[in-house]
Amino acid sequence: MHNKTEEKYIEIMRKKSGEERLKIAMELRELVLKMAEEGIKHQHPNISPEDLKARLQERIYGFSFPFKNSGRKTG
């Protein structure tokens, strides 16, 4: 069962247009990515940009993409 806060949030979101909801979702996504990035930097203060990108991918997707310049090697 939803609590009153969740119910109010759902009520507010249902009144917004699809464009507004999408904008909010994208802003929340950016916030989550920034928080994850900052957490990785906190754990690894001297991390290179390439390793940061790889670790962020691992945290979000469960693996690092095997692109040529994606950062550290996996496996």
C-alpha positions in Angstrom: 0.0 0.0 0.0 1.2 3.5 -0.8 1.8 6.0 2.0 0.3 9.4 1.9 3.4 11.0 0.5 3.6 8.5 -2.4 -0.1 9.0 -3.1 0.3 12.8 -3.3 3.4 12.4 -5.5 1.5 10.1 -7.9 -1.5 12.6 -7.9 0.8 15.5 -8.8 2.6 13.5 -11.5 -0.6 12.4 -13.1 -1.6 16.0 -13.6 1.6 16.8 -15.5 2.0 16.4 -19.2 4.1 13.7 -20.7 6.7 16.2 -21.6 6.9 17.5 -18.0 7.1 13.9 -16.6 9.9 13.1 -19.1 11.8 16.2 -18.1 11.5 15.3 -14.4 12.7 11.7 -15.2 15.7 13.0 -17.1 16.6 15.4 -14.2 16.3 12.6 -11.7 18.5 10.4 -14.0 21.2 13.1 -14.1 21.0 13.4 -10.3 21.4 9.7 -9.8 24.4 9.6 -12.2 26.1 12.5 -10.4 25.6 10.9 -7.0 27.0 7.6 -8.3 30.0 9.4 -9.9 30.7 11.3 -6.7 30.5 8.1 -4.6 33.1 6.5 -6.9 35.3 9.6 -6.7 35.0 9.5 -2.9 36.1 5.8 -2.8 38.9 6.4 -5.4 40.1 10.0 -5.1 42.8 9.6 -7.7 40.7 7.8 -10.3 41.4 8.6 -14.0 38.5 9.8 -16.1 38.6 6.6 -18.1 38.4 4.4 -15.0 35.7 6.6 -13.6 33.6 6.1 -16.7 34.2 2.3 -16.6 33.3 2.1 -12.9 30.2 4.2 -13.4 29.1 1.8 -16.2 29.7 -1.1 -14.0 27.7 0.4 -11.2 24.7 1.2 -13.4 24.7 -1.7 -15.9 26.6 -4.4 -14.0 29.4 -4.4 -16.5 31.7 -2.1 -18.3 31.2 -1.7 -22.0 34.1 -3.2 -24.0 34.8 -0.1 -26.1 38.3 0.6 -27.3 38.7 3.6 -24.9 36.2 2.7 -22.2 38.7 2.6 -19.4 40.0 -0.3 -17.4 40.0 -3.9 -18.6 37.4 -6.2 -17.4 37.7 -9.9 -16.7 
